[in-house]
Amino acid sequence: MTSFASLLAEVRACTICAEYLPHGVRPILQIHPQARVLIAGQAPGRKVHESGVPFDDASGDRLREWMGVTREVFYDSKQIAILPMGFCFPGTGKSGDLPPRPECAPAWRDQVLSHLRHVDLTLVVGQYAQAHHMNGGRLSLTETVRAWRTYWPKVIPLPHPSPRNNIWLNRNPWFEKELLSMLRRRVSEALDT
């Protein structure tokens, strides 16, 4: 197995899909072998691409609120790993950011995950991550998130915390009523283990 430091250096130097990235290559992830919580996300957005810090935007503010953690805890890689399906910003389409590039996950995901042996909780954020990690795209995001008890306590599916999903959140009030307090408790348990 490749050492963690070598693998991380390879990932950060990756240019596998450079020709398809209109804003250039900038792999963004947060990873450490001691992490207890894994956030399996989609791909960095434009603001995150600019800052180089995962979830350094309104989506991150909402996700931290959902999780009940401070920025300090969230950005401690020894506590929380952030591994998107695509490490670079894929660009913007007609109705938001483009999907994660398909080259990234097959090239890196299993290798990186093999170093995360202490993860007690995985938050699977958004439809692309859920299709990969949970149901192969057979269920809609709403069906997957609504069935959160099926995956409990090791995995929790979440909608993307983007402000673009306010309509989804308004149409699905059960998410806040049923899941968020359980999510906060479970994140706290995983980090205290």
Residue pairs with C-beta under 8 A, 6 or more apart in sequence:
1 114
2 10
2 111
4 33
4 115
7 111
7 112
7 115
8 31
11 27
11 29
11 87
11 108
11 112
12 27
14 25
14 27
14 87
14 104
14 107
14 108
15 25
16 103
16 104
16 107
17 25
17 88
17 101
17 103
17 104
18 24
18 25
20 90
20 101
21 88
21 89
21 90
21 91
21 101
22 91
23 46
23 49
23 89
23 91
24 88
25 88
26 44
26 49
26 52
26 88
26 89
27 87
27 88
28 44
28 48
28 49
28 52
28 53
28 54
28 84
28 87
28 88
28 89
29 54
29 81
29 82
29 83
29 84
29 87
29 112
30 54
30 75
30 77
30 80
30 81
30 82
30 83
31 77
31 81
31 82
31 83
31 112
31 115
31 116
32 77
32 78
32 81
33 115
33 116
33 117
33 118
34 78
34 118
35 77
35 78
35 79
35 80
35 81
35 116
35 118
35 119
36 79
36 80
36 118
36 119
36 120
36 121
36 190
36 191
36 193
37 79
37 80
37 81
37 119
37 120
37 121
37 122
37 123
37 187
37 190
37 191
38 80
38 81
38 82
38 83
38 116
38 119
38 121
38 122
38 123
39 55
39 63
39 80
39 81
39 82
39 83
39 122
39 123
39 125
40 83
40 84
40 85
40 122
40 123
40 124
40 125
40 129
40 132
40 133
41 54
41 55
41 82
41 83
41 84
41 85
41 125
41 126
41 129
42 84
42 85
42 86
42 97
42 99
42 100
42 125
42 126
42 127
42 128
42 129
42 160
43 84
43 85
43 86
43 87
43 88
43 89
43 90
43 97
43 99
43 100
43 101
43 128
44 54
44 84
44 86
44 87
44 88
44 89
45 57
45 59
45 89
45 97
45 162
46 89
46 92
46 97
47 56
47 57
48 54
48 55
48 56
48 57
48 60
48 89
49 88
49 89
53 75
54 60
54 82
54 84
55 63
55 64
55 74
55 82
58 162
58 163
59 160
59 161
59 162
59 163
60 74
60 161
62 161
62 162
62 163
63 125
63 158
63 161
64 70
64 71
64 74
66 158
66 161
66 180
66 183
66 184
67 74
67 123
67 183
67 184
67 187
68 183
68 184
68 187
68 188
69 80
69 187
69 191
73 79
73 80
73 191
74 80
79 191
80 191
81 116
81 119
83 109
83 112
83 113
84 100
84 129
85 100
85 104
85 105
85 109
85 128
85 129
85 132
86 99
86 100
86 101
86 104
86 105
87 104
87 108
88 101
88 104
89 97
90 97
90 98
90 99
90 100
90 101
91 97
91 98
92 98
96 162
96 164
99 128
100 128
105 132
109 132
120 154
120 189
120 190
120 193
121 153
121 154
121 155
121 156
121 186
121 187
121 189
121 190
122 133
122 154
122 155
122 156
123 155
123 156
123 158
123 183
123 187
124 130
124 133
124 134
124 155
124 156
124 157
124 158
125 158
125 159
125 160
125 161
126 141
126 158
126 159
126 160
127 137
127 140
127 141
127 160
130 139
130 141
130 144
130 157
131 137
133 155
134 144
134 151
134 155
134 157
135 144
139 147
141 157
141 159
141 168
142 168
142 172
144 157
145 157
145 158
145 159
145 172
145 175
145 179
146 172
146 174
147 157
148 156
148 157
148 179
151 157
152 182
152 186
153 186
156 179
156 183
156 186
158 183
159 165
159 168
159 169
159 172
159 175
169 175
169 176
